[in-house]
Structures are given as structure tokens and as C-alpha cells.
Amino acid sequence: MTDTSTGSGASHALPPQPGRRRVLALAAAAGAGAALGWTPAFRVEARAADPDTPPSFPRGIRLVRQGFRNWSGEVALEAVWTAVPASPADVPVLADWARVHGRRLRARGLGHTWAPLLAGAGEATERLVMVDTTDGLTSVECRAGDPATVTAQAGATWDAVHAALEAAGRGLTCVPATGTLTVGGVLALGGHGTGVPASPGAGRVRPASPSSTLSDAVESLTAVVWDARTGRHVLRTFHRSEPDTAAFLVHLGRAFVTDATLRAPENVRLRCRSGFDVPAHELFGRPGGRRTLAHFLAATGRVEALWFPYTDRPWLRVWSEEPMRPLGARQVDSPYPYVFSDTLPEGASCLAREITGGAPAVTPLFTGVMERGIRLGLTATATWDLWGWSKNTLLHLRPSSPRWRYSGWAVPCARRDVQRVVHDLWSRVRDQLAAHRARGEYPLNGPLDFRVTATDTAGPTGPLLSPARPRADRPTWDTVVWFDTATFPGTPGAYVFHRDLEQWMVRHFTGWAAVRPEWPKGWGYGAEGPWTDDFVLRTAWPEAFRAGQPAGSRWDDAIAVLERHDPAGVFRSPFMEVLFSGTRRSRTR
């Protein structure tokens, strides 16, 4: 679920030519409202008389000063120069200008991200210009054919894409839980949902819709690249069969993709049943149990389990394809049916304030209230058993949901080992939480989330930097377990907890499975927090994308392609320079 960028927010009429003090005051006021949306809702038009205005900025392209906040609010930049292109043709013009003037551009959509791939806390912005894709790059067009496709520009939301697909009788069924993400951001980071081909014994066939990352559904894309022949940046369309395309399918913000065309399978009706009847020790238990997560996965091919620490029973959701409405299922004709999950219950809100105010010991009470709130909400809204077109049962997370910091990893493995992965992860978290609790620490106060997908397309045409990429030397590793944790920013002990957990995963998932980062979330934990561990950033993760891959399609090869198409580093960020510093020449394994 993931977006590398952040959006414009609402526009406000402001007095002409506000000074710096006025801009900062607006930023501070907007920050208070950011808890209800992804970004501060202020925008100040550029004035030629402003001495800080970027020099020789291209005429005809709108330039504003705008605040930036990521999802959890931990990255907040006061007032960043932001270009607002009216069409894709404006972006190469901006790139040419940036190259000449030593500036950096970064695509900016709706900011549902935690990782500093787009911007880091305290980052210097003097030479940075963000490019807001959410005003002028928002078209969506469905086309019939074999295959049918949907073409969407980078700033279009997935809500808009899903609505257009449904109107055309099409739909995607392995998608992030929220549609308030931009197309560009989700594709840049390998966004995904949950779903695998159902087991043959379940009497079902492989679903026609993609069951891995959305990047793997891309047929072609258009990117802004340097053209050495003309000495200018141009828009170039890359088709799936071209060797360079694989590097752009998940590019981590190191490129600017203006639009993408994805396969659009026929839409299906999905039934979603919720339950709390399976205890955590069974659902996440050892392989072979009768009510394990792997058992439900085999039956329907699509599951998600949400477990609040210190509680006994997870929220299990199971989806199945059902052409006709089953008896007892409630039909839903619009997405986001779980209205009770949009905000914290009143009791939970009071406890959350105590936790963030310095009383972590109330965490077990808080997570218990959250679990009971979901149970009561499902009953009050009659949402235990739902049925409708794909998007209406899959999309459930709104912008007003709690602002936890999410950390996430992907574990590629064989389908037969899914329950082993789930059990080992849950057992490790449970044991670590017990050890922290004995010291009076409660490092997790949000849910653990398990989802499962298939791996991406094998071979050189699949996304090279996708966490769901298969390994050529492990053909049985056809499945990915996605594992997320959530906690309020600033929770005592959270950094140490996640550092120990991640280092354990790197050691534990070796030989029979592997581990990779879920790019938009927290990873690379050191003593100072996420994205700070030098070994993980420069060695462990690059090696995770080299291991078992043929020459020409490893970590280093993907980065070399992105660098070749942007030799001046117009779309490079300081954090990318650290992450990519582990790049070296590909070597044979």
C-alpha cells in the first residue's frame, strides 16, 4: 500500500505575495489539520518578486510553495517549491530546467508512505522542487482488447482507476486496502494486496487477475528520460518486452513515470467473511493444524489476518469468488464498508493519549479495546459477511484511520512453507513482546498484519526491484508472506524491538526462505530508528536482490538502467544515494 509521493491538499485564497513569516504560519496551521488528511492544506502561489523563487523557471508551468507531510507526520517540510504540471509534456521541460540549474525533482502524489525515499525529516530543500502530479496528471482510460487494459496517469488515484474499471466490467483483485493512493506511487514501490492462486485441491482455477504486485500487471509505461541524441529530456514509452522496462516497474522514486498501462481482467464478485473465532495460537500455529492461516489460504486463495498484541483472537478475513450472492451475505455496492474503523473508539482515543503521553503500560488495555471495537463495529454495521464487485469488499482503509508508523517486510517462500513463515514470525514477536513487557516496555500498540500473494513474473521482464520478485535458483518459491507491524510514532522501545526483529529475520529466513523490505514502510532499523542501519541498507538489502538472479537482472543492473536514463541525477534523492551506494558491478553467482 504504498505511495512514494504526496498530494496537493486543498487550495486557499491567500493575500498576494506573502512573506516567509506568513508562509511558515500557514504551514504550522496546516499541520494541525494534517491528522485528517495526507498533507497540509495550504498552497502559496510563486511571485516573481520573491528573491527565493527558482531562477529562470519555465514559463507557463505553475509554481507554488506548499507544505509536505508523510502519512505518519514524521516527515514535515515547511514550504517546498512545487511545480504543478498541466500535462505530461511539462515534465521533460521541468527536467531540462532542473539539469541546467542543478536542481532536483521528485514526483509527489498523496504521501501515503513512511520511508524517506521522497523526502527525509530535516532534509535541506533549497535545491529541491517537488512535482505535484495530482492536478494535471490524473486521466484514466479503459480500453477493450485482448488483453483489455487501463491506462492511468501518475497522479490518478486508485479509487478513480477502480471506478473506471468497474464501469467497464473490469477489476483488479490483488490491490492495496486503500484507493486514496496515486498510481505513480504504488507502482514505484511495488504496491500489492492479498491473494494467490487457489490450491488445485480446492477445485478452483488460477484467477485471471494478477495475484502479485500491481507493478507486475503493467504492460507499458511512459517515463521522462535523458535523450543523448537531442541533448534533452523526452517522454519515452517502454513496453514490457523491452529489457530496460523491468527497472522502471519498481523504481523507488529514482525515475519519473507519467503514465502506465495495466492488464484489466474481467471483474469478479467477491464474498468477504470476517471472524474472530480462531485463537491466535491456532491461526498462527505450527504447520498441519486444521484452522491455520495456510488452511484458509488453500481453501479460497485470499486471506488477511490482523492481530492486536496482548489479545487472544485475530481478525481473520477470507475472500472467495462467488458469482451469485450467497445466502446470508450482505450486498455492498460501494467500497469502504467498515465505517467503524475510520476513527479510534472513544475509549481507545483516551487510552491512545495516555500511551503517547508517557503511560505505555495501558497498551494491553488499549489493544483489547481496539479488538472489541472491531467486533462491535462488525455487528453494528452488519459487515461480518459481505458480497459485491471486487473493489467494494477489498477497499476498506480511509485517510482518517489511525496514524501508526508501519514497518513491513516480504518473505518469499514455497507455498508449502507459508504456515511455517507465519508461525515463526508470530512466535518471535510474541516472545519479544514478553521480554519487553518484563522490562516495563510496550513497543507495539497497533496491529500485526499478515497477507499472502504470489510472486511476480519470473525472468528478465518482471520488476527487478520488487519485494515479490521470484528467485531463479529457487523455482518452488512461488509465494510471498507480507508481514507488517504498527505502532504510534515515538513509542518507547519500538526501535530496539524492530531492530532485533529485523536482524533475526535476516538470519532466520536463509536457505528455505528469504526476507526483503516492503519499500514504503519502516525497515533498516538501527539504534536511531528505521532506515539507519548501515549494514542492512548497504549490504543486506542489495544482496537480497542479487541472490539467485541471473546476470543482467540483479540489483546493480536495475540501478545502472535508472542511472543511464537520468545521468544528471535529476530524480535522485539523498536517501537513494545511501541506499544505492551498496551497488557494485554484477558478479556471477
SENU-710096 format. One line per 10 residues: number of its first residue (from 1); for each residue x, y, z of C-alpha. Coordinates in steps of 0.2 Angstrom, whole numbers, plus 5000, padded with zeros to 4 digits. Layout:
BEGIN
NUM> X/Y/Z  ... $
***
This chain:
BEGIN
1> 5000/5000/5000  5011/5011/4996  5015/5029/4988  5031/5037/4986  5023/5054/4984  5012/5067/4992  4997/5077/4986  4992/5095/4985  4978/5096/4998  4965/5110/4996 $
11> 4969/5127/4989  4965/5143/4999  4964/5160/4993  4979/5170/5000  4984/5188/5000  4996/5192/4986  5015/5190/4989  5015/5183/5007  5032/5184/5016  5041/5170/5023 $
21> 5033/5173/5041  5016/5171/5033  5021/5155/5024  5028/5147/5040  5012/5152/5049  5001/5144/5036  5012/5128/5037  5010/5127/5056  4991/5129/5054  4990/5116/5041 $
31> 5000/5104/5051  4986/5103/5064  4974/5098/5051  4985/5085/5043  4979/5072/5055  4963/5071/5045  4972/5070/5028  4988/5066/5020  4995/5083/5018  4994/5101/5025 $
41> 4980/5111/5016  4990/5126/5010  4997/5132/4994  5005/5149/4991  5007/5155/4973  5025/5160/4967  5029/5178/4964  5042/5184/4953  5047/5197/4966  5051/5184/4978 $
51> 5070/5183/4980  5069/5164/4984  5060/5160/4968  5070/5147/4957  5079/5156/4943  5073/5155/4925  5058/5144/4930  5049/5138/4914  5035/5150/4909  5018/5143/4908 $
61> 5021/5130/4922  5013/5134/4938  5025/5135/4953  5019/5136/4971  5025/5134/4989  5017/5120/4998  5019/5110/5014  5024/5092/5014  5019/5079/5027  5021/5060/5025 $
71> 5007/5048/5032  5013/5047/5050  5018/5066/5050  5036/5061/5055  5042/5070/5039  5036/5088/5038  5044/5101/5027  5038/5119/5029  5036/5126/5012  5044/5117/4997 $
81> 5044/5124/4980  5032/5113/4970  5029/5113/4951  5011/5109/4945  5012/5102/4928  4996/5103/4917  5001/5089/4906  5015/5075/4904  5023/5086/4891  5028/5099/4905 $
91> 5038/5086/4915  5053/5085/4902  5053/5104/4902  5055/5104/4921  5068/5091/4920  5078/5101/4907  5077/5116/4918  5082/5106/4933  5098/5099/4924  5104/5116/4919 $
101> 5101/5124/4936  5107/5110/4947  5090/5106/4955  5082/5090/4959  5064/5085/4955  5053/5072/4964  5036/5066/4959  5023/5070/4973  5006/5062/4974  4997/5058/4990 $
111> 5010/5054/5003  5004/5038/5010  5022/5032/5014  5034/5031/5029  5051/5028/5020  5061/5044/5016  5063/5039/4998  5054/5055/4993  5060/5066/5007  5068/5064/5024 $
121> 5065/5073/5040  5075/5089/5041  5081/5087/5023  5088/5103/5015  5076/5109/5002  5085/5124/4994  5088/5115/4978  5073/5104/4978  5057/5106/4968  5043/5093/4970 $
131> 5032/5090/4955  5013/5088/4961  5005/5075/4949  4988/5076/4957  4982/5091/4947  4986/5089/4929  4991/5070/4928  4975/5062/4933  4967/5054/4917  4961/5036/4917 $
141> 4955/5027/4901  4950/5009/4899  4952/5000/4883  4944/4984/4876  4955/4971/4868  4965/4956/4871  4970/4959/4884  4959/4973/4890  4969/4987/4898  4968/5003/4908 $
151> 4979/5017/4906  4981/5029/4921  4992/5044/4923  5004/5045/4938  4993/5057/4949  4976/5047/4946  4970/5039/4962  4967/5020/4963  4949/5025/4968  4947/5033/4951 $
161> 4955/5018/4942  4944/5005/4952  4928/5015/4947  4933/5016/4929  4937/4998/4928  4921/4993/4937  4911/5004/4924  4919/4994/4910  4916/4977/4918  4934/4975/4923 $
171> 4943/4974/4940  4959/4971/4950  4958/4959/4965  4976/4960/4972  4976/4978/4977  4981/4989/4992  4967/4991/5005  4965/5010/5001  4961/5018/4985  4967/5035/4991 $
181> 4985/5032/4984  4992/5038/4967  4995/5026/4953  5013/5033/4952  5017/5030/4970  5010/5012/4971  5019/5007/4955  5036/5015/4961  5036/5004/4977  5028/4988/4972 $
191> 5011/4990/4980  5001/4974/4982  4986/4967/4990  4982/4949/4996  4978/4934/4985  4986/4918/4977  4981/4905/4965  4969/4893/4975  4976/4876/4978  4971/4863/4965 $
201> 4963/4853/4978  4951/4867/4982  4943/4865/4965  4947/4882/4959  4957/4888/4944  4970/4902/4944  4962/4919/4944  4963/4929/4928  4968/4945/4938  4986/4947/4944 $
211> 4989/4940/4961  5006/4948/4965  5011/4966/4964  5002/4979/4953  5019/4983/4945  5018/4966/4938  5002/4969/4929  5010/4984/4919  5010/4981/4900  5019/4998/4896 $
221> 5024/5014/4904  5030/5031/4899  5044/5039/4908  5054/5055/4907  5072/5050/4902  5088/5059/4895  5090/5058/4876  5108/5060/4872  5105/5062/4854  5095/5078/4856 $
231> 5103/5083/4872  5086/5085/4881  5074/5075/4892  5060/5067/4882  5044/5056/4886  5048/5038/4881  5036/5023/4881  5044/5007/4887  5035/4991/4883  5035/4976/4894 $
241> 5046/4966/4881  5060/4979/4882  5075/4975/4893  5075/4992/4902  5057/4991/4907  5060/4979/4921  5070/4993/4930  5056/5005/4929  5042/4994/4935  5048/4997/4953 $
251> 5060/5011/4953  5059/5018/4971  5056/5036/4966  5073/5036/4956  5063/5039/4940  5048/5049/4934  5034/5039/4926  5020/5049/4919  5008/5035/4915  5006/5016/4915 $
261> 4995/5004/4905  4990/4988/4915  4981/4972/4911  4962/4974/4916  4955/4957/4919  4936/4954/4919  4928/4959/4936  4923/4946/4949  4911/4946/4963  4920/4943/4980 $
271> 4912/4937/4996  4922/4943/5012  4918/4934/5028  4926/4941/5044  4929/4931/5060  4936/4931/5077  4933/4913/5081  4951/4906/5079  4963/4909/5093  4980/4916/5088 $
281> 4989/4901/5094  4979/4891/5081  4978/4903/5067  4997/4906/5068  5001/4889/5075  5013/4876/5068  5010/4869/5051  4997/4855/5050  4984/4862/5061  4965/4862/5055 $
291> 4962/4881/5057  4979/4889/5052  4981/4903/5040  4988/4892/5027  4972/4881/5028  4961/4896/5024  4973/4901/5011  4972/4884/5002  4953/4885/5003  4950/4902/4995 $
301> 4967/4909/4989  4963/4926/4998  4966/4930/5017  4971/4943/5029  4974/4942/5047  4975/4957/5059  4981/4953/5077  4982/4966/5091  4996/4962/5103  4991/4956/5120 $
311> 4974/4950/5114  4969/4932/5110  4960/4932/5094  4964/4940/5077  4953/4947/5065  4953/4935/5050  4945/4940/5033  4943/4927/5020  4938/4931/5002  4931/4919/4989 $
321> 4925/4922/4971  4906/4920/4971  4896/4924/4955  4879/4924/4964  4876/4932/4981  4877/4918/4995  4863/4916/5007  4866/4927/5022  4879/4938/5014  4875/4957/5013 $
331> 4877/4965/4996  4889/4981/4996  4889/4992/4981  4902/5004/4986  4919/5002/4994  4925/5006/5012  4911/4996/5021  4920/4996/5038  4915/5014/5044  4919/5010/5062 $
341> 4937/5008/5058  4939/5026/5051  4942/5033/5069  4948/5026/5086  4933/5022/5098  4931/5035/5111  4938/5024/5125  4953/5019/5113  4956/5038/5110  4958/5041/5128 $
351> 4970/5027/5130  4980/5032/5115  4983/5049/5123  4989/5041/5138  5001/5030/5129  5008/5044/5118  5008/5055/5134  5020/5043/5143  5010/5029/5150  5014/5014/5139 $
361> 5008/5001/5152  4990/5004/5147  4994/4997/5130  4986/4979/5133  4970/4988/5138  4971/4999/5123  4973/4984/5111  4959/4975/5119  4948/4990/5117  4953/4990/5099 $
371> 4949/4972/5096  4932/4973/5105  4928/4989/5095  4930/4980/5078  4919/4965/5084  4906/4978/5090  4908/4988/5073  4905/4972/5063  4889/4968/5072  4883/4986/5072 $
381> 4886/4989/5053  4881/4971/5048  4898/4968/5039  4903/4951/5045  4898/4944/5028  4899/4955/5013  4897/4952/4994  4900/4963/4979  4911/4968/4965  4929/4966/4969 $
391> 4933/4984/4974  4919/4985/4986  4925/4971/4998  4944/4974/4996  4945/4993/4999  4942/4997/5017  4956/5009/5023  4952/5028/5023  4963/5043/5026  4956/5046/5043 $
401> 4962/5029/5050  4974/5030/5065  4992/5037/5060  5003/5022/5066  5020/5020/5059  5020/5004/5049  5035/4993/5047  5035/4980/5034  5044/4965/5026  5041/4952/5012 $
411> 5046/4934/5014  5047/4924/4998  5045/4905/5001  5037/4890/4994  5018/4888/4996  5020/4873/5007  5030/4884/5019  5018/4898/5021  5012/4892/5038  5030/4890/5044 $
421> 5034/4908/5040  5018/4914/5049  5021/4904/5064  5039/4908/5066  5036/4927/5064  5021/4927/5076  5031/4917/5089  5046/4928/5088  5035/4944/5090  5026/4936/5105 $
431> 5042/4931/5113  5050/4948/5110  5034/4957/5117  5035/4946/5133  5053/4951/5135  5050/4969/5133  5035/4968/5145  5046/4961/5158  5056/4977/5157  5040/4988/5158 $
441> 5041/4992/5139  5027/4990/5126  5034/4993/5109  5019/4989/5099  5002/4996/5101  4995/4994/5084  4991/4978/5074  5001/4965/5066  4995/4961/5048  4998/4946/5038 $
451> 4994/4945/5019  5000/4932/5006  5002/4935/4987  5010/4925/4973  5027/4930/4967  5029/4942/4952  5033/4936/4934  5049/4926/4933  5063/4931/4921  5070/4947/4915 $
461> 5054/4956/4911  5047/4955/4929  5050/4970/4941  5069/4969/4946  5067/4979/4962  5050/4971/4968  5050/4963/4985  5039/4949/4977  5052/4945/4964  5055/4926/4962 $
471> 5072/4918/4963  5079/4909/4948  5088/4897/4959  5073/4893/4969  5059/4889/4957  5047/4882/4971  5047/4899/4980  5031/4905/4972  5023/4914/4986  5026/4929/4997 $
481> 5021/4932/5015  5019/4951/5019  5021/4955/5037  5018/4972/5044  5018/4980/5062  5011/4996/5068  5015/5007/5082  5012/5025/5087  5027/5036/5082  5039/5039/5097 $
491> 5033/5023/5106  5047/5019/5119  5057/5003/5114  5050/5002/5097  5067/5005/5088  5075/4991/5098  5061/4979/5096  5061/4982/5077  5080/4981/5076  5080/4964/5085 $
501> 5066/4958/5075  5073/4963/5058  5091/4956/5062  5083/4940/5067  5073/4939/5051  5089/4941/5041  5097/4927/5050  5082/4915/5051  5075/4916/5033  5090/4909/5025 $
511> 5091/4894/5013  5072/4889/5015  5065/4907/5013  5072/4925/5011  5067/4942/5018  5066/4959/5009  5059/4976/5014  5042/4982/5010  5048/4998/5002  5036/5011/5008 $
521> 5036/5006/5026  5049/5005/5040  5064/4994/5038  5083/4995/5040  5081/4998/5059  5096/5004/5069  5098/5011/5087  5092/5028/5080  5077/5021/5071  5071/5015/5054 $
531> 5082/5017/5038  5098/5020/5049  5106/5003/5049  5121/5004/5038  5123/4985/5035  5105/4982/5031  5105/4997/5019  5121/4995/5010  5123/4976/5011  5108/4965/5016 $
541> 5095/4973/5005  5106/4974/4989  5111/4956/4992  5093/4951/4994  5090/4957/4976  5106/4949/4969  5105/4932/4977  5099/4919/4964  5096/4931/4950  5104/4929/4933 $
551> 5117/4941/4926  5109/4957/4919  5094/4957/4931  5101/4960/4948  5101/4975/4960  5116/4983/4952  5109/4981/4934  5092/4989/4939  5101/5004/4946  5113/5005/4931 $
561> 5097/5007/4920  5089/5020/4930  5106/5030/4931  5108/5028/4912  5092/5036/4909  5095/5050/4921  5114/5053/4921  5112/5070/4929  5103/5063/4944  5088/5075/4942 $
571> 5077/5062/4950  5089/5057/4964  5087/5060/4982  5100/5060/4997  5092/5044/5004  5094/5035/4987  5112/5039/4986  5114/5030/5003  5103/5015/4998  5111/5014/4981 $
581> 5129/5016/4987  5129/4997/4990  5129/4995/4971  5143/4986/4963  5146/4978/4947  5136/4962/4945  5145/4946/4948  5141/4928/4944  5134/4918/4957 $
***
